[in-house]
Amino acid sequence: MMKKIGLLSVILLLNGCMTLNGDYRLVALDENGNDLAPKVQMLAQGTGIYRSKIVLCKAFPKATVRIYDIRTNEELKGKSPRKCR
């Protein structure tokens, strides 16, 4: 139990140190590339993408999450796509 708490603390500290600016749109896709929540638009600002990704993965455990910059509509390199576990 203590190992899990320690690991979670490290992850939270690392997320806090990252400087990610901008507004993003997150999409959860199934294995065929279909949007799993077509009527829901998940938006996040800055490092909020990490919390938003967690929420999408809890709702859709086998999804692939893609993150797009709202301004440019380009996928966020290095952070997207991510497969939920």
VENFEN-V606985 format. One record per backbone hydrogen bond with DSSP energy under -1.0 kcal/mol. CO is the residue of the C=O (numbers start at 1). NH is the residue of the N-H. Records with the same first field share a line. If there is no record, write none. Layout:
CO->NH, NH
This chain:
1->5
2->6
3->7
4->8
5->9
6->10
7->11
8->12
9->13
10->14
11->15
12->16
13->17
22->46
23->70
24->44
25->68
27->66
28->36
29->64
30->33
34->30
37->40
42->26
44->24
45->48
46->49
47->50
48->52
49->53
50->54
51->55
52->56
53->57
54->58
55->59
56->60
60->63
63->84
64->29
65->82
66->27
67->76
68->25
69->73
74->69
76->79, 80
82->65
